[in-house]
Amino acid sequence: MPQPYQENNAVRKIIHVDMDAFYASVEQLDHPEWRGKPLVVGGNEARGVVAAASYEARKFGIHSAMSSALAAKKCPQLIFAKPRFDRYKEISLQIREIFYKYTDLVEPLSLDEAFLDVTENKMGLKSAILIARQIREKIKSKTGLNASAGISYNKFLAKTASDLNKPNGQAVILPEEAEAFLEKLPIGKFFGIGKVTAEKMQKLGIHSGKDLKEYSLQFLTKKFGKSGLHYFNIVRGIHLSEVQPHRVRKSLSAENTFEKDLISLKEMENQLYPIFEELMRRIEKIGIKGRTITLKLKYSDFTLQTRSKTLEQYPEKGMIWQIGLELLRQEEIPKPVRLLGLGISNLNITEEQEFLGSQLKIPFEE
């Protein structure tokens, strides 16, 4: 087995803390009459998209990114709550205050989850399992909300572990257990492998970590491009990315991978618009602007192309859409397209804004 990352002869101890159905749980916390009932945040019975679903709603097959109309059909008694991002930010800051009591090495991923490196921590505790339990207890005491946690020696495994005993639980993957655990893990449960990639792998006969491990780096790179190296490493428990505190956002984007490749320009234009709308939603929620607009194209053979344009002034909403179309049309699309993305960079964002910022988690596949 590969040796886990070590510093000063100590195996790194990483915790991934993930709030359970955060937005929906906050609404149920603040509205006692909604507790124990199926609830979603975002949209309404007629239109829109589900941003978050309570565990009661999930029993009906409702999940984030589902159309609100379909969610209402699945559960006629479903409660629709409007997002209250000021409230979510308020609670998120209370949770982060708890994190910083243990370590300054905190990498927030969004309002409701973060990585913590507790290899050396302010409490002088040797057990990351104990730290995770204390953090979850303090979050419950402070906010009234439940959190789950995963503990391991790298970020990928910690993230994977945090999903194992949800809701309101925690799990640990020890270095000596990692490879055996990953061999048994269904391919769709690997963090970073979305629905579309999982389906592609399953067509190749890759249904578990053990199956994935049988393929060479050369084969995976040929089939999955640069991501092939990532897949080759993670199934062996290798992930060297460190917890990055105070990371200032460099860009913001939205993208979608399609079940069927797009061939005509008209198809691409039609599919680009909902991606643009999602990007606008994220921009408006965080309250940032960017001078560079970038179009991302991933082709059927997994080759990647980006096209960008930088402006002297920060563009308004309509200009971003027009530039997105301009970038799409600026030259012939040479191959069928499996993924489209649109993003902004050269942002007017500070570290403080990034700390307070939020991303509405509408997870387009991969």
Steps between C-alpha positions, in 0.01 A plus 500: 500500500625855427616686805267783609634852502712560809645807660735473798430125495131560574223374273286793396158515669226653287136551597223579253197653673178508301174645632199273449253642244619843612261745332198278558604431860532873571147555371366219720695638795346846459152367416406231754179427311711370208705254705459139401332598174626478141648839409716649228677833469463677165241518225127446533239252381501640147860587417856524621757255630544330837805639680480272805267229626426386853552134585122458514480625139784275389289195591279595203800501264535879509852645476683823421503611135164331439233719341256631759205387288624140501567519875140615557372204297705257704371645827173701480534610864850638441581832671690759291715748697665806352880515548619735779871534438558760769377248754710217354811722509429595863494137609795410278714760678402355838610157379832631371570664835486150648743368238753773578503404867674181391715604201580788268531254212138522387402482133132590452348340190165677536276624778432148624825306473872535562827311532702531822861392547529406869838324484621768739202665669442774757349258751803272499278199432653197331172345387340647188199278570453673836544844342236425237258381768559812708451727201172333411378526859590870517328570168185332633518694826570833330263481201258215565611334174655163427831450323675193365876450480758287328853445627802371310856581394404693185220723375355252250459226758369739766237626254407144409474402866268788589227347281517155659293559813279792399302655651643596839787254501869467431739244359874451482715339230839403645812480281519123533132466404491739205579277203275214612220748565542664160503167318152423638359849439248527213640724229211745532593563866846635418517873571563676169348228281159627393209323338618537141856378566368215718277386213794514258711295740224245549480449124870415517429246773619725783245461780719525809837624616641154447396511134647849457827388653549238230540762226833661418575871517544500123153352446328738744672804351395393151139455607465790746768752407683675785243366747640152435802572722266614780295180474816288490626662821185526710415132473843438656432747780735763354387863516765756592292818490548689827239690697515856366384762752397851395487403136371792295277402212665553162198418285135400503332274249217261420509204265303197391590160359240364260369146471517534119773694323395827340561521126332811359578860594130555571502217755802655671343844512182357654696305761730791581215725617403304818872481583519878459194539728664285766820706474296818546329353805836423657640842410199676654509294821869566559484857370813500284597613150764381254665657198593175324231273354603144414317234301598141575452218247574136566470286189384142457861381505552680837729765354442840656492847346439840658426830330526826694449872463615768746330839523619831640182539707296250700218383269133493590282190472394548139856560386620176659239306302590675176871432550424137585317467167780685322759259639287202399462632146848642448629190324366169380435232764714213366351206696188399692486670841440309825542793742438873488604750764493875545695696759650828608842589640705814576260548787436803721516283811690528827592231750231626738234481229607147416468399866145635510408392149266215416427279205153371445570129461323405180729215397500471123651157440878528517 
